[in-house]
C-alpha cells in the first residue's frame, strides 16, 4: 500500500489543469472540500489516514485548502477517478 495525498483542488471545476485540477471536467465539482473528499474516499473503500487542514498544494502555496492522506494500492490516477466518481460531478 502506498500513501497518497488528495487535495481539494484536484477535483475543483473552477480550476484549469495548470492550476491544479487533476480530474476531467465531467468528474469535477464546484467548491470541493475536505469533508466531501474524505466521505467519497471512504465510500470507495479507501483507507483515510489523516486530514491535514493547514496543508497547502504546491501550485497554490498561498491558499490553505488542506489535504487528505490515504492509503491506496493502485495508481494515483485510478484513485482520483474513483473518488471523483463518488463526489457527484456533472
C-alpha positions in Angstrom: 0.0 0.0 0.0 1.2 3.5 -0.9 0.5 6.7 0.9 -1.3 9.2 -1.4 -2.4 12.8 -0.8 -5.7 14.2 -2.1 -6.1 18.0 -2.4 -9.5 19.7 -2.9 -8.0 21.5 -6.0 -7.7 18.1 -7.8 -11.5 18.0 -8.0 -12.3 21.7 -8.4 -14.3 22.5 -11.6 -13.4 26.2 -11.4 -9.7 25.4 -11.9 -7.8 24.5 -15.1 -5.4 21.6 -15.3 -2.4 24.0 -14.9 -4.0 25.5 -11.8 -4.1 22.1 -10.1 -7.2 20.2 -11.3 -6.4 16.6 -11.9 -9.7 15.1 -13.0 -11.8 15.6 -16.1 -14.3 18.4 -16.1 -17.1 15.8 -16.3 -15.9 14.5 -12.9 -15.0 17.8 -11.3 -17.3 19.6 -8.8 -17.9 23.1 -7.7 -16.1 24.1 -4.4 -15.0 20.7 -3.2 -13.9 20.5 0.5 -12.0 18.0 2.6 -15.2 16.6 4.2 -16.7 15.8 0.8 -13.5 14.1 -0.4 -13.0 12.2 2.8 -16.5 10.8 2.6 -16.1 9.9 -1.1 -12.8 8.1 -0.4 -14.4 6.1 2.4 -17.3 5.1 0.1 -14.7 3.8 -2.4 -13.2 1.7 0.3 -10.0 3.8 0.6 -8.4 3.9 4.0 -8.3 7.6 5.1 -5.4 8.1 7.5 -5.5 11.8 8.2 -6.9 15.2 7.3 -4.3 17.9 7.3 -6.3 21.1 7.4 -3.3 23.5 7.2 -1.6 21.9 4.3 -1.0 23.8 1.0 -0.9 22.4 -2.5 2.4 23.4 -4.0 0.7 25.1 -7.0 -1.4 27.1 -4.6 1.0 27.8 -1.8 -0.8 31.0 -0.9 -4.1 29.2 -0.2 -4.6 26.7 2.6 -7.0 24.1 1.2 -5.8 21.2 3.2 -5.2 17.7 2.1 -6.2 14.1 2.9 -3.7 11.4 3.4 -4.9 8.0 2.3 -3.5 4.5 1.8 -4.1 3.1 -1.7 -2.5 0.2 -3.6 -3.3 1.3 -7.1 -2.2 4.2 -9.2 -3.0 7.8 -8.2 -5.0 8.3 -11.4 -7.2 5.4 -10.6 -7.7 6.7 -7.1 -8.6 10.2 -8.3 -11.1 8.8 -10.8 -12.7 6.6 -8.2 -13.1 9.4 -5.6 -14.2 11.9 -8.2 -16.9 9.5 -9.4 -18.4 9.4 -5.9 -18.3 13.3 -5.5 -21.3 13.7 -7.7 -19.9 15.8 -10.6 -21.8 16.8 -13.7 
